[in-house]
């Protein structure tokens, strides 16, 4: 059973992405374009609140294009000078665990731009929560410049060797541009699986 999502259902999107500044410009271009498209469509951007790397780029772009950014960041990162100074809303947490929980809970969808260990962890966690029925919102992998090709091959291997049920292949959508990511979110059907590993209350 599925029901359609309308544009109004996607009010806020959590964006997972790199904080590294030592990466190719093509990734910064994608982050800026994503911020622009989110702002244009009046979709609030929820991030980890950082000022550097792709996180800083997407935050800047949303704000420069008249959109809203909610940053959720632990106190120790603020103390280290990592926090973006112009966020529309700032939520300070005590821990990384609380940060990730709130980012997911307050979102209507998740988009993963390229990133490192932190981004990979966040993507894996949100897919795990979706597998368990705890998160039922769309998850989009923004595969800029083929960055996620090896990971997607690993996903296929997991399914092929039956570590992951083949029905879970529909838990994520892969796109290669920010415009396609937002187009997908505006037309996606709601995830209402007939089964999950456990029957738990969603976030």
C-alpha positions as CSV (number, residue, x, y, z in Angstrom):
1,X,0.0,0.0,0.0
2,X,1.3,3.4,-0.9
3,X,0.0,7.0,-0.8
4,X,1.3,10.0,-2.7
5,X,3.3,12.7,-1.0
6,X,2.5,16.3,-2.0
7,X,5.0,19.2,-2.0
8,X,3.6,20.5,1.3
9,X,4.6,17.3,3.0
10,X,8.3,18.0,2.5
11,X,8.8,21.0,4.7
12,X,12.3,20.2,6.0
13,X,15.1,18.1,4.7
14,X,18.1,16.9,6.6
15,X,21.3,17.1,4.5
16,X,24.2,14.9,5.4
17,X,27.5,16.0,3.9
18,X,31.3,16.6,4.3
19,X,32.9,19.2,6.5
20,X,36.2,18.8,4.7
21,X,37.5,21.8,2.7
22,X,40.1,19.8,0.7
23,X,37.8,18.4,-1.9
24,X,37.1,19.1,-5.6
25,X,35.1,22.1,-6.7
26,X,32.4,19.9,-8.4
27,X,31.2,18.8,-4.9
28,X,31.0,22.4,-3.7
29,X,29.0,23.3,-6.9
30,X,26.5,20.5,-6.1
31,X,26.2,21.7,-2.5
32,X,25.5,25.3,-3.6
33,X,23.0,24.1,-6.1
34,X,21.2,22.0,-3.6
35,X,20.9,24.9,-1.2
36,X,19.5,27.1,-4.0
37,X,16.9,24.5,-5.1
38,X,15.8,23.9,-1.5
39,X,15.4,27.6,-0.9
40,X,13.5,28.1,-4.2
41,X,11.1,25.4,-3.2
42,X,10.7,26.8,0.3
43,X,12.1,23.6,1.9
44,X,14.0,24.2,5.1
45,X,17.4,22.8,5.3
46,X,18.5,20.9,8.4
47,X,22.2,20.3,8.9
48,X,24.8,19.7,11.5
49,X,25.3,23.5,11.8
50,X,28.9,23.6,10.5
51,X,30.5,26.5,8.6
52,X,33.1,24.5,6.6
53,X,33.2,22.2,3.7
54,X,30.0,21.2,1.9
55,X,28.0,21.8,5.1
56,X,29.1,25.4,5.1
57,X,28.4,25.7,1.3
58,X,24.9,24.3,1.5
59,X,24.1,26.5,4.5
60,X,25.4,29.6,2.8
61,X,23.5,28.9,-0.4
62,X,20.2,28.3,1.3
63,X,20.5,31.6,3.2
64,X,21.8,33.6,0.2
65,X,18.7,32.4,-1.7
66,X,16.2,33.4,1.0
67,X,15.8,30.0,2.6
68,X,15.9,28.8,6.1
69,X,18.6,26.6,7.8
70,X,18.2,24.9,11.1
71,X,21.6,23.9,12.5
72,X,21.8,21.1,15.1
73,X,25.2,20.9,16.7
74,X,26.8,19.7,20.0
75,X,28.3,22.2,22.4
76,X,31.8,20.9,22.0
77,X,31.7,21.8,18.3
78,X,30.6,25.3,19.1
79,X,33.4,25.6,21.7
80,X,35.8,24.5,18.9
81,X,34.6,27.3,16.6
82,X,32.9,25.0,14.0
83,X,29.4,26.5,14.2
84,X,28.0,28.6,11.3
85,X,27.3,32.2,12.4
86,X,24.2,33.0,10.4
87,X,21.8,30.1,10.8
88,X,18.1,30.8,10.9
89,X,17.8,28.5,13.9
90,X,20.4,26.9,16.2
91,X,19.8,23.9,18.3
92,X,22.6,23.0,20.7
93,X,22.8,19.4,21.9
94,X,24.9,17.6,24.6
95,X,26.1,14.8,22.4
96,X,26.5,13.6,18.8
97,X,23.8,10.9,19.4
98,X,21.3,13.6,20.4
99,X,22.3,15.7,17.4
100,X,21.7,12.9,14.9
101,X,18.4,11.9,16.5
102,X,17.0,15.4,16.3
103,X,18.2,15.9,12.8
104,X,16.3,12.8,11.7
105,X,13.2,13.4,13.9
106,X,12.7,17.0,12.6
107,X,13.1,16.1,8.9
108,X,10.6,15.0,6.3
109,X,13.3,13.6,4.1
110,X,17.1,13.0,4.0
111,X,19.6,13.8,1.3
112,X,23.2,12.5,1.4
113,X,25.8,14.6,-0.4
114,X,29.3,13.2,-0.7
115,X,31.1,13.0,2.6
116,X,33.5,11.1,4.8
117,X,33.1,8.8,7.8
118,X,30.5,11.0,9.5
119,X,28.3,11.2,6.4
120,X,28.6,7.5,5.8
121,X,27.6,6.8,9.4
122,X,24.6,9.1,9.1
123,X,23.5,7.5,5.8
124,X,23.9,4.0,7.2
125,X,22.0,4.9,10.4
126,X,19.0,6.5,8.6
127,X,18.7,3.5,6.3
128,X,18.9,1.2,9.3
129,X,16.1,3.1,11.0
130,X,14.1,3.0,7.8
131,X,14.6,-0.8,7.6
132,X,13.4,-1.1,11.2
133,X,10.3,1.1,10.5
134,X,11.6,3.9,12.7
135,X,12.0,6.4,9.8
136,X,9.5,6.3,7.0
137,X,10.6,9.3,5.0
138,X,12.4,9.4,1.7
139,X,16.2,9.0,1.6
140,X,18.1,10.3,-1.4
141,X,21.7,9.6,-2.2
142,X,23.1,12.4,-4.3
143,X,25.7,10.6,-6.3
144,X,27.8,13.6,-7.5
145,X,30.6,12.7,-9.9
146,X,30.0,9.0,-9.3
147,X,31.2,9.4,-5.7
148,X,28.9,6.8,-4.2
149,X,29.4,4.1,-7.0
150,X,31.6,1.8,-4.8
151,X,29.1,2.1,-1.9
152,X,26.1,1.3,-4.2
153,X,28.0,-1.7,-5.5
154,X,28.4,-2.8,-1.9
155,X,24.7,-2.4,-1.3
156,X,24.1,-4.6,-4.3
157,X,26.5,-7.2,-2.9
158,X,24.6,-7.1,0.4
159,X,21.3,-7.8,-1.4
160,X,22.8,-10.4,-3.8
161,X,24.4,-12.4,-0.9
162,X,21.2,-12.0,1.2
163,X,22.5,-9.9,4.0
164,X,19.8,-7.4,3.1
165,X,16.4,-8.4,1.8
166,X,15.8,-7.4,-1.8
167,X,12.6,-5.5,-0.9
168,X,14.8,-3.0,1.0
169,X,16.3,-1.8,-2.3
170,X,13.5,0.7,-2.5
171,X,14.5,2.4,0.8
172,X,16.8,4.8,-1.1
173,X,16.8,6.7,-4.3
174,X,20.0,7.5,-6.2
175,X,20.2,10.8,-8.3
176,X,23.1,12.6,-9.9
177,X,22.0,16.3,-9.5
178,X,20.4,18.5,-6.8
179,X,17.5,19.4,-9.1
180,X,16.6,15.7,-9.6
181,X,16.8,15.2,-5.8
182,X,14.2,17.8,-5.1
183,X,12.1,16.7,-8.1
184,X,12.0,13.2,-6.6
185,X,11.0,14.5,-3.2
186,X,8.1,16.4,-4.7
187,X,6.7,13.3,-6.5
188,X,7.8,10.4,-4.3
189,X,5.3,7.9,-2.9
190,X,5.2,7.4,0.8
191,X,7.1,4.5,2.2
192,X,4.5,2.2,3.8
193,X,6.2,-1.2,4.0
194,X,4.1,-4.2,4.5
195,X,6.9,-5.6,6.7
196,X,9.8,-4.3,8.8
197,X,12.3,-6.2,10.9
198,X,10.5,-5.0,14.0
199,X,7.2,-3.3,14.7
200,X,8.3,-0.1,16.4
201,X,6.9,3.4,16.8
202,X,8.5,5.7,14.2
203,X,10.7,8.7,15.2
